[in-house]
Amino acid sequence: MTDDIINVDYREKIPNNVNLTEDRRVLKALEGWHPGYLDWWNDMGPEGFQESLVYLRTAVSVDPKGWAKFDYIKMPEYRWGILLAPPEENRKIPFGVHLGDPVWQEVPGEYRAMLRRLVVIQGDTEPASVEQQRHLGKTAPSLYDLRNLFQINVEEGRHLWAMVYLLHKYFGRDGRDEADDMLRRRSGSKDAPRMLGAFNEATPDWLSLFMFTFFTDRDGKMQLESLAQSGFDPLSRTCRFMLTEEAHHMFVGETGIGRIVQRTCEAMKAAGIEDPNAIDKVRALGVIDLPTIQKKLNLHYTLSLDLFGSEVSTNAANVFNASLKGRFRETSIDDDHKLEHDIYPVLKFVDGAIKLVDEPALTAVNMRLRDDYTRDCAKGIERFNKIIERLGVDFRLALPHVAFHRDIGEFKGLQATPSGVLIDESAWAREKDKWLPSLADGEFIASLMKPVSEPGQFASWIAPPKVGIDNRPGDFEYVKLAA
């Protein structure tokens, strides 16, 4: 295998638009990293499906004709590419102290460590989600969903390649060491965990997967949008292309939750069950009751809120000030893009109460990004509620208060209800199973997780999709399972 890897034709095996074959130093570094990546993929990628043929989309270039090629392929043979969005001619830095300067094509020496950490943190999330999802293929509710899982997995792998390329290209020995460490860490490991908390959580079932891709991949969208504003142009271009694939991950999450909600409501109406809180009766239909879906929503939303860091952050201010990471859709914001005198309202715990406090906008960039994220999430929740309303069930899903179930920031160490009422530890211990998934909830969901592998067939707890991938018919064999 080693000889094959050393003789890889990177123009064919690894689609790229960064002239890899002409950059001998980076090419040699990637040749050294590639075997370790394949070892990681075979050890930590989808378990039991490495020999299956999967109908996957592969990006081979950034133009519309080459962005998405569909074909059957074994996942270890996927063509992980290094693709950057086309450069913008005469692009200027859109924020921070370097506002208006030409963007950088090389790493500014004074920001080297800060920039490397941004790349590493983003890069570390990509393999982590593959590790979290590696067992889910065994309980897929359909071949359609199985294929979508594997599409997400290979694209997360490609996003890792994208960040590793930046490390090898621009950060020398330190970058090579960081790239190796990304293959050494493992989600949930006691000795070498992933860097961010949400990426060390288990993903035990498909409802968890859909919640993860709805909430946590949406955080990924917000972070990539912010990094796409960067004054370091190679990072900006890398993230702009990654966003085209991130949209599919969120699509899988939103449509997955929507299909579960739809199936539950349809089953309730068919059985004449009007009360969504008649949990035992609803579960007896072989579907997931709406209150349990709300609990899963509460869990994954709050875990994702923690990914934004502290609401008021000097580190975030320094990164913005250095023109390395901007805000969501920076260029559309109507201000001076330097934030020297602006303020921004931040929810804080003050004198025993939760209050809005004006903070310097520069130190509150995390809070603003989190607010943008919450608004984006809320739009998706309303789409779920329209499904429930259309099917005539009296229930509404809702995002919990930002003080609920927090482990980072202003509300760490506090206990609050989903509506934002502060409570003591004893009340939390008594009531938390009403708001977060209990052991019994997890056991029930696990009992439904039986694989469905006949083309066109779906598990009892999820509705079929409205349309197939690549306009394929409903009984298309998206995954050809190995014998």
C-alpha positions, 0 to 999 in steps of 0.5 A: 500500500505504501508504494501505491500511496507514494506514487499517487497522481495528485491531479487524479487521486486528489482533485485540487486547484492549488497546483499540488504537483508543482509544490514539491514541499507540500506534496511531500508533506501530504504524501507523508500524511496520507497513509496516516489519514487512511489508517484513521479512516479505516479505524474510525470511519463508518464501521462495517461499510468500507467495502460497500458501494455508495452513491456519492457526490464528489467535488472535482473542481469548483466550477458548476459542472465539476462541483458534484459528480455522482457515482458508486464508490467505496468510501476508502477510495473517495477522492478527497480534494483540496479545493479553494473558491476562486480568488476575488480580484483586488479583494480587500480586508473587510474588517479590523485594524487592517480594514481596506488593506489588500488581503494577505496571501502569506501568513502575517508573522505577528499573527502566526500563532493566532491564525494557526489555532483558528485553523486547528480548531476548525480542522479538529471538528471535521474528523471528530464528527466522523468518529461520533457517527461511525456506528450509525450505519448499522441502524440506518432507517433506509438506504437513502439515509445511509447514503446521506450519512456517508456523504456527510462523512466523506465530506467531513474528511475532505474538510479535514484535508482542506485544513491540513493543506493550509497547515502544511502549506503555510505553517511549516513544522508546527503545521505538520505536527498539528496535522498529525495531532488531528489524527491522534485525537479521538472523540470522547477519549480520556487521554486525547479528546477532541478540542471542543466539548460538543465533539466529544459527545456520543451520537447514539441514534439517528435522532441524535444525528439529525439534531447534530447536523441541524444544530452543530453543523449550523454552528459550523456554518456560522464559524465558516462564514466568519472565517470566510471573511478573513484577511488571510485569503487562502483561509477565506477561499477554503471556507467559502468552498466548504460552505457549499458542502456544509449546506447539505449537512444541514439539509440532512438534519433539517429534513431528517427532523422534519420527516420524524415529526411528520411521521409521528403526527401522521401516526397520531392522527391515524390512531386518533390520539389527540394528546401529544403528551400521551407518551406511552400511547404514541410510543406504542405506535412505533414513533418518537413522541414530540416531547422527546423530540423537544428534549433532544432539541434542548440538548443539542441546541445548548451543546451547540451554544457552548461552541461559541465560547464566552459571550464577552471574550478578549480572545475573540476581540483580538482575533477580530481586531487582527482581521483574522476572523470576522462576523457572520456576513461581515460586509452586509453589516452597517457599521465601521467594521472596526468596532472601536466605539460600538456597543452590543447588548449581552445577556449576563447574570447580574445581582441574582438575575439575568439582564441585558448589559451593554458591552463593547461590541469588540469584546462581544463578537461571540455574542453577536455570532451566537445571536445570528445562530439562534435566529437561524435555528429559530427559522428551522424550528418554525418550519417543523411547527408548520408540519405539526400544524398542517397535520393538525396536532396541538404542539409546538417545538421551541428553542430553550432559553440560552441560560438553560443547560450551559457549561461555558460562558455567563450561565455556567454553573447556574441552573435554569428552566427552558423558559429561563427561570433560575432554580436551585440544584435540588429543583434541577435534579428533580425536574431535569428529566422533563427537559433533557433526554433521560436514560429511559428516553434513550432506551426507547429510541434505541429500541426503534433503531433497527436497520432497513436495507431494502431499496425504497423502504423506511423505518416506522418512525420516519417518513420518506423524503419528498425527492431523491438524491440526484433526482433518483426514484424512490426505490433507488439502491443508494448503497450496495451493501457488501456481502 
